[in-house]
Amino acid sequence: MKPNPQKNKINAQHRNQIRIIGGELRGRKIHFPTTEGLRPTPDSVRERLFNWLGQDLTGQIALDLFAGSGALGFEALSRHAKHVYFCENNRLAAQSLRQHAQQFALQSRSHIAQQDSLLFLQNTTQTFDLVLLDPPFAWQNWAMLFQHLQSKLNPQAHIYLEAGSLPELPHWLTIIKQGKAGQSQQLLLQYANE
């Protein structure tokens, strides 16, 4: 079978970009750099997540801890989250996040930290209603992450977790929903604060 040059041209044109799928920014494009471990959450998985959460996040403060392309955090802002903290270790990806926050006129509702995720959790004094966890598949430091995360959660906070293989969960997280797509598994968790 002959390769289709038209098909390759189309694929190359859409590589390293995704669209926001819901809310006030629906249809806006996010362009992202090629960096190791960066794989934006597919449209169908983001749609499922925001169906789980409800489409209106008014008043919520969210954390996109392994922000990458920023797809999850910008989807939250598009659905009226009060503020989203983006944490991204890679310089080029963090720069891209800043450019998109400016392009979408969301600088006042976005905080972008170019920092290691665990250091961010250790040092921030902010607490969150929603935490989005979609680290590179190779990342495995879950026990340390959960240790630092608990004190940063507001009562009844939701945590979205996406990973190639699911980590052992601490007793204070309750599974609300779960799904699977391709190589990734997804959980929506709730903080069962005592």
SVG drawing of the C-alpha trace seen along z (x, -y; Angstrom):
<svg xmlns="http://www.w3.org/2000/svg" viewBox="-22 -40 36 42">
<polyline fill="none" stroke="black" stroke-width="0.4" points="0.0,0.0 1.4,-3.4 1.8,-6.1 -0.6,-9.0 1.5,-12.2 -1.7,-14.2 -2.3,-12.3 1.2,-12.9 0.9,-16.6 -2.3,-16.8 -0.8,-15.0 2.3,-17.2 0.1,-20.3 -1.8,-19.3 1.2,-17.9 1.9,-19.7 -1.4,-21.4 -4.7,-20.6 -8.0,-22.5 -9.9,-23.4 -13.0,-21.4 -15.5,-23.2 -16.4,-26.4 -15.7,-30.0 -12.4,-29.1 -13.9,-26.3 -12.1,-25.8 -9.1,-27.9 -5.8,-26.2 -3.0,-25.3 0.4,-24.9 3.1,-23.1 6.8,-22.2 8.1,-18.8 9.5,-17.7 10.2,-14.3 7.2,-12.8 4.8,-15.5 1.6,-13.8 -1.5,-16.0 -4.7,-14.4 -6.8,-13.4 -10.0,-15.2 -12.2,-12.2 -10.5,-11.9 -10.8,-15.6 -14.4,-15.5 -15.0,-12.6 -13.2,-14.4 -15.2,-17.5 -18.4,-15.5 -17.4,-13.9 -16.6,-17.2 -19.5,-19.1 -19.0,-21.8 -19.0,-24.8 -16.0,-25.2 -17.0,-28.7 -15.1,-29.8 -12.7,-26.8 -9.0,-27.1 -7.2,-24.4 -3.7,-23.1 -2.4,-21.6 0.7,-20.0 2.4,-18.4 1.0,-21.1 2.8,-20.1 0.7,-21.6 -1.7,-23.1 -4.7,-21.4 -6.2,-20.4 -5.6,-23.7 -6.9,-25.8 -10.0,-23.6 -10.6,-24.4 -10.2,-28.1 -12.5,-27.9 -15.1,-26.5 -14.8,-29.5 -12.3,-28.2 -11.4,-31.2 -7.7,-30.6 -5.4,-27.8 -1.9,-27.2 0.2,-25.6 3.4,-23.8 5.8,-22.7 9.5,-21.8 10.4,-22.2 11.5,-25.7 10.0,-25.6 6.7,-24.2 6.4,-26.8 7.2,-29.6 4.4,-28.2 2.0,-28.2 2.8,-31.9 2.3,-32.8 -1.1,-31.1 -2.3,-32.7 -1.5,-36.0 -3.0,-35.1 -6.3,-34.0 -6.2,-37.1 -6.1,-34.9 -3.0,-36.2 -5.0,-37.4 -6.4,-33.9 -3.3,-32.0 -0.1,-31.4 2.7,-29.6 5.6,-28.2 8.6,-26.7 9.5,-24.3 9.7,-20.7 6.3,-19.4 7.3,-18.2 9.2,-21.4 6.1,-23.4 3.9,-21.3 6.4,-21.7 6.6,-25.4 3.2,-26.7 0.8,-28.0 -2.2,-27.8 -4.9,-25.2 -6.9,-23.7 -10.4,-22.6 -9.2,-20.6 -5.8,-19.0 -5.0,-17.7 -2.3,-15.0 -1.1,-13.8 2.7,-13.2 4.9,-11.6 4.3,-7.8 7.9,-7.2 7.4,-9.4 6.8,-7.2 7.3,-9.3 3.6,-9.0 4.2,-8.3 6.1,-11.6 3.6,-13.5 0.7,-12.3 2.6,-13.1 3.0,-16.7 -0.5,-17.0 -2.8,-16.3 -2.2,-19.6 -2.8,-21.5 -6.4,-20.2 -9.6,-22.0 -12.3,-19.9 -14.0,-17.6 -11.4,-18.6 -11.3,-16.5 -8.1,-15.0 -7.9,-13.8 -5.1,-11.2 -4.0,-9.9 -1.2,-7.3 0.0,-4.3 -0.2,-2.2 -2.2,-3.4 -0.3,-4.1 -1.2,-2.9 -3.7,-5.4 -3.6,-6.8 -6.6,-6.1 -7.8,-9.7 -8.6,-9.5 -11.9,-8.0 -12.4,-6.8 -15.4,-8.5 -15.0,-7.6 -12.6,-5.6 -11.9,-5.1 -9.3,-3.8 -8.2,-5.1 -5.3,-3.6 -2.3,-3.1 -3.6,-5.4 -5.9,-4.9 -7.9,-7.7 -9.3,-8.2 -11.4,-10.9 -10.8,-11.0 -12.2,-13.0 -10.4,-14.1 -12.1,-12.4 -10.7,-14.8 -11.1,-13.7"/>
</svg>
